[in-house]
Amino acid sequence: MTRSLDGLLDELRTASGLGAGADEMGAALHGVIRRRVAHDALRVVVTNPAAGLMLGSLSSCWHRYEPEFVSALVLDRFAGGDPCRPEDLARRPLPVGVVDRRGDLPRQRRTRQLLQTHGAGSELRLLLRDRRGTWGFVGLARAEGGTPFGTRDVERAAQLGPGLVSILRGFATGQPLASRAPASPAGVITIGRDHTIRAISPEARTWLAHLRRPWWNTAPDEIPARFVAELSLDTRERVRDGRPREQQLYASYLDPGRRIAVRGQPLGDDVAIVIQAAVGDLLLPSFCHWHQITRREREMIEHVRTGEPPKRIARVMNISAHTVNEHLKSIYRKTGADGRDELFAALTH
């Protein structure tokens, strides 16, 4: 990586760290990335290798994309479009794709028409991944009439990938390790066959207050329609194809340190969105990816969260008590935990 690129990424870390929300992050990313890859609008989706990647994710940000354009792009794949889906990009040597006036396959034609309808001439799409898996997605759009993205743009975008992964992971690890408040009971939102909300439980309304972001253009007890529709369509598609359903993981906007698990599951002809505190097995896989926990360290954490004392852990794992303590020191250093009690609280509270 060149020194100039390192400088850009350092500047981006500083700029994006100043904002508390997706709007600030989007503006920071746009301002720095456009000096490397020129673009007029930017979208970013944040995830981790243990969670699903949904383009309409509640942790996504859309800088200079109109709301109608956002919804159309999120739902494009379910209407037969999207030639650069994340799973397609993951199979490429460089996880980058471009949608423009070139190409005449059905998915390309549909998405090209969608871009033109909303005043965009081309869009570059970058999957953010490393050896652990996928961390997010970046889309860069250029207005109609501008120069389409070319080979050099693809190469420059790919070079940004590792640094962007580090930055997005830093948003998760920069949160408090554990919540100080007790978790609320799980809530359920019922979605009908028309992919709109039919019912919201009182518990779900409580969780919506935690999930809600100031930039949502909705009533206080509502959730963006594009997220509801995408989760409904994705759940039905996975059930039909026999693929496992994926969980989304979000940070609470009201309770620093609280992580929230969101998952769709079939409910007769409807889909139920289950919203609950992410603790235990719902949190541990993502927690280990965020903090770069090794396989052996994860095994150690499994014992810690069940309350086992170090001597018993040493006996069960067939290692010395000294080795147990060394592993625990490494875990505390990586996670920032003050000790065993805070680590236990982060995973169980």
PyMOL commands that set and color helices and strands:
alter all, ss='L'
color gray80, all
select helices_A, chain A and resi 3-18+22-33+67-79+86-89+106-117+151-173+202-211+225-241+280-282+284-290+295-304+310-317+321-335+340-348
alter helices_A, ss='H'
color red, helices_A
select strands_A, chain A and resi 41-46+61-63+96-99+120-130+133-143+187-191+197-200+247-251+259-267+270-277
alter strands_A, ss='S'
color yellow, strands_A
deselect
rebuild
show_as cartoon
